[in-house]
Structures are given as C-alpha cells and as structure tokens.
Amino acid sequence: MSSILGNNLKLSVWGESHGKAIGCTLDGLPSGLSLDLERISKDLDKRRGLKELSTARREKDQFEILSGYFNGHTTGTPLTFMIRNEDVDDKVYDDTKNILRPGHADYTAFLKYEGYQDYRGGGHFSGRITAPIVIAGSIAKQILEEKGIVIGSRIKEIHGIKDESKVEDYEKTIKDLNELDFPTLDSIKANEMKNEIIKAREQLDSVGGIVETYALVNDYVLGEPMFDSVESKISQYIFSVGGVKGISFGLGFDFASKRGSEVKDEYELVENKIVTKNNNNGGILGGITSLQPIVFDTVIKPTASIGQTQKTVDFKENKEVELSVKGRHDPCIVPKALQVINALTALALLDLLMEEYGRKNI
C-alpha cells in the first residue's frame, strides 16, 4: 500500500484530517534505543509553524506511544505513535462535500475510492497527516546524529523573494538553521518572505516557494547505481509531501544552461583527504554519496485552498459551480513542509544506512 514506506525501516501512517486520531508505526528499529521524547515534541512544535503565518487550527500535537517502547527503550517490535485530533471543525465541509476543490485531490480520491473516502479537510490526503511523519523523522534524526550525520534546511524562496546567501560552513549552518522558527540564512529576506505570506492571506490567496536541504553523511558511503540511487531514494520520500512538485540535486536545472567546463567538480587533497573543489552535483555521483554535503532543492506549490472565488464542478449534480474554499488553511505551507522534508530526508538516509551497514550497527 502507498501508506507504507521503506525497505529496512518501514514507516506506515494512518488517520484522517478530521478523524479521531492520526499516527504512525515504525517497524525495523533495533531494540535498546533510548529516545529523546522532548526532542520529538519540539520538532512537532516547529511543524506547526509561526501562529501569524499558519492556519487558525491549533492542534497541540501531544503524542502517545502505544507500542514498541518499554522502560525507556525500544523493544525491537513495531513502535506506534498516536496524536489525537482535538481542534476539529468538520461541519464546514458538509455543504461542499460534492464540490471539487481546485488543486486538491478531491476528484482523484473520488475516482479511486468511488465516493467512500473521508472528504473532511482532505481526509487522508491532508497535510495534517505529515505530523506523524515528523515524529518518525525526529527518531531517525536522533539515530543519525549519533553517527555524525546531520540534516537541515532553509527557506530559499517564497513567491520570488530569494535568500541568495551562500553556505560556507555546512555544519554550522545546519546547526543554526535547526534553531530557527523561520529558517533562512538572510534575516532581512526572512522578514520580506513573512510579509509576502501575510499579504497573500489578506488577499485570500496563497504562495509557494523552494526549500534547500543539506545533509552531511560523515564518511558513510550510501546508495547504489541506477535504480537504488540516493537521488531516487530521497525523491521517493520527499514526494510523499502533497504540495511537492519538483526536486533537483546540486545545480539541478541550472545544469541545462552551463558548459562542462563551468560545472566540473575537480578533485583536490585537503589534509590528505580527497574532496571536490565545488559541489555542483550535490554530494552524489553515480547514485552514491561522494562524502561531500548532499544538497537538493524542493519546490512547494502554493496552498490549493484559497478564499477567492474559483470555478469548479458539483459532481453529484453534474453542473458547473463557483466555490470559495472555507475552513482554516495556511497561506503558505513552505515553513511547515521544510520540517517534513527534514524528517523524510532522515528516514531515507537511515533506511540507506541500514541497507549498507545492517540493522544492528545503527
């Protein structure tokens, strides 16, 4: 099923946006791991985003551990978390349950599940379901950090406003970004981006953007050529986020306008260690980590739910209608998606680490 992800470390997610609860199960963790539960709560707090920039729906996201954790350690059996939905307002969807929201999965869900899907707030297709993914990713990050593998992201662009600062020290940059509520390298650009999001909300509209992610893999060689490349693994995980519409590694699409002489990653020796002078390929060559920082961009589309009037179809009445989407929605999901991208990157790299070095070695 599509709700299960991973080969060695399997993640399954369940629940609906306005159902009783949402949650996840991690299967494949070894026994004896001690988890920082406070760290998980902090990561969930970051996913909720800044109050002035996000939805009026304010879930506390307090989680419960249902199985797989005993006396402060993992048992080695499936580890299951649950978050109860508390701030639910599903009546707003009753009048529009047969009207297709432009840009949403309403129509494709109807086609696939023949009308039996939970339509409230998108049901299982809602961004609400990313909360348990952040829980799983927080655990993965804790394990990876013990191995010297660290991950962080910045908001690189919001609606044309770009943070063009260059990264000089990846390790310090990642640490700094992970402490910010609105992670950018340029604080002036951060304020401009926030204002752009607020302006979109005031105009009953939404905006998208780009998240740039960095991962330092230490000296671990991960990935396989062709079908099990690091790029394909990370891409599969990142496209689990509903608003993602593109991903590129290193220079990405900028390669198209360059010559080989402009993008060559020449090798050199630094303190008797082989490194590349540049990192145009984003730390991956032949599908395998090159021991340089993994760098990739993710494109997030503007939030589909907007308050402006849109043309659509009432599929029950089989007629064209107009719709102004009601409910509580984010004018920009990029800041929230960033935390989910960090989580999924960690899960992808941990799965690759287990593939290469074995379950016991983590």
Secondary structure, 3 states (H helix, E strand, C coil): CCCEECCCCEEEEEECCCCCEEEEEEECCCCCCCCCHHHHHHHHHHHHCCHHHCCCCCCCCCEEEEECEECCEECCCCEEEEEECCCCCCHHHCCCCCECCCCCCHHHHHHHHCCCCCCHHHHHHCHHHHHHHHHHHHHHHHHHHHCCCEEEEEEEEECCEECCCCCCCHHHHHHHHCCCCCCCCCHHHHHHHHHHHHHHHHCCCCCCEEEEEEEECCCCCCCCCHHHCHHHHHHHHHCCCCCEEEEEECCHHHHHHCCHHHHCCCEEEECCEEEECCCCCCCEECCEECCCCEEEEEEECCCCCCCCCEEEEECCCCEEEEECCCCCCCCCCHHHHHHHHHHHHHHHHHHHHHHHHCCCCC
